């Protein structure tokens, strides 16, 4: 049975529990953003952290609940795997942002989400996991010692967090170890202020890749996990303060339309992030404010582009394995292993967008076949 929050507790609190819960979702945030920055040299990672931290704080005041802000996993995984450019990232954020803002305003979120078979969404998750594992192997092979150390740290924290209330801060610890090692070898990078965000103008060719390769695979994940599943979990954990899907859709739309044209990474909410923050003590918007403050500190720390070169490649490989396993473990919760497996395999073979379309067709064909074989009363 989950513990629910009383009406008198809702709001903004900064306590040790809120601070512990604030870092509960960092294990998926940092690997994706760092991986994108490595794969896509024309982005500015300090702007990623700047907007992410700002929206964390805004969401804390707006929802007054621990509603997480996360980089969009499908977009991140494809950018990391295929090395797409900043212009395509901007296009994907604008497309996704406009869509979900309109859905949130019109109230059509729930109806659309109900029409996407969950087995297809699980297949997308499994396919993303396979893409990230394939990419991570290259980093691991290039730096086996640091990869082994990092994976060991992640496993130790994973086991400890399952058995105790110790927050899983393995991603932060591994990152700090990598930075310390890089500084010891290369020296401290020069201090620089965060460059002022400027408008990123995509090239005409970026619109096809951004919409087709990035936005389209992201939409079903955002519909189901970032909005519908997150909304449901808010009502489970906070029965009197639950957040309806259209409200979550509107904030996703707003933050992407505002941030991505200025160099931010496409962002959403997430049921897994909410569960992680809640498990380690987050109960109010105060956890968001703490998390946002931590992330803004990283925005300052990563302002010098040399910082990325300090981190050993094995660290990136280990962190990407962690994210891949996190995505993959949810994919087994499917009602059709044939559909989910087909989408996952096709993702590696022909790409996520075509795999998603084929998976949708296959899911509906199998459903019609099942209905036709069901005896009528």
HELIX and SHEET records of a PDB file:
HELIX    1   1 UNK A    7  UNK A    9  5                                   3    
HELIX    2   2 UNK A   16  UNK A   22  1                                   7    
HELIX    3   3 UNK A   26  UNK A   39  1                                  14    
HELIX    4   4 UNK A   45  UNK A   63  1                                  19    
HELIX    5   5 UNK A   73  UNK A   82  1                                  10    
HELIX    6   6 UNK A   86  UNK A  106  1                                  21    
HELIX    7   7 UNK A  109  UNK A  113  1                                   5    
HELIX    8   8 UNK A  118  UNK A  142  1                                  25    
HELIX    9   9 UNK A  144  UNK A  163  1                                  20    
HELIX   10  10 UNK A  170  UNK A  186  1                                  17    
HELIX   11  11 UNK A  206  UNK A  208  1                                   3    
HELIX   12  12 UNK A  209  UNK A  215  3                                   7    
HELIX   13  13 UNK A  216  UNK A  221  1                                   6    
HELIX   14  14 UNK A  222  UNK A  229  3                                   8    
HELIX   15  15 UNK A  230  UNK A  237  1                                   8    
HELIX   16  16 UNK A  245  UNK A  259  1                                  15    
HELIX   17  17 UNK A  260  UNK A  262  5                                   3    
HELIX   18  18 UNK A  271  UNK A  279  1                                   9    
HELIX   19  19 UNK A  286  UNK A  301  1                                  16    
HELIX   20  20 UNK A  307  UNK A  310  1                                   4    
HELIX   21  21 UNK A  313  UNK A  331  1                                  19    
HELIX   22  22 UNK A  337  UNK A  350  1                                  14    
HELIX   23  23 UNK A  352  UNK A  373  1                                  22    
SHEET    1   A 2 UNK A  70  UNK A  71  0                                        
SHEET    2   A 2 UNK A 267  UNK A 268 -1                                        
END                                                                             
